[in-house]
């Protein structure tokens, strides 16, 4: 005679919930470390003369990135980590977006600058950001967060914006790359004045990371798949902040009297507005709160 032990669904699900909770706890701890290092690195980049051992155009660009990170990224990330917002699905989405921004942003610092006094800090920020982002995405209740979105969320509109980014940006870089392969004409860059090595890095990160991620998010969001809501929101947030990076970098280069620098790109306000609308439409459609863990029934 055998004895059967019956476990309630709640008791069976609790170990998984505890495991995922620990994963998010580690992600939050890493995010706090990222926040402190991000603020310190940005302040030093802005205040320490001669920190960046790069051409004037590159130095001006990274100092602009430091300013935007300090003024926009640091406060946004700090808010998402406050205990009061721990159960907020909207804060969790912003959290993912800012971790994605940090990973993407510090990839430029790690691979696009000459050796400097903040090398170890920038490397740590890149590594920690990638790790924290992976932990967060692996442990968030993606389906639970997706259920917080209203059925009236204009996913098709946001999906179109993200796909336009993927097609427009990817199309330009592919065209210039193919033209170089056929004619030998050097690839062109945005209005930022940058050496060839930095242009190459921009092409790599956009074509290898931003373009495919945006295309994937657009397709998933169009189909109302759970991952589409999370990835779409994160990429919209990342894109807003990074487009501000670009605009401020133009002004910093012009202020530094970099030859050929242009202080303003007339297309940028429209691009930033489009991503702001996308982020606002998604974040504004989130209802209620989420604990980021499997829902107990």
PyMOL commands that set and color helices and strands:
alter all, ss='L'
color gray80, all
select helices_A, chain A and resi 9-47+56-80+83-85+89-112+119-139+142-147+155-183+196-222+226-255+268-283
alter helices_A, ss='H'
color red, helices_A
deselect
rebuild
show_as cartoon
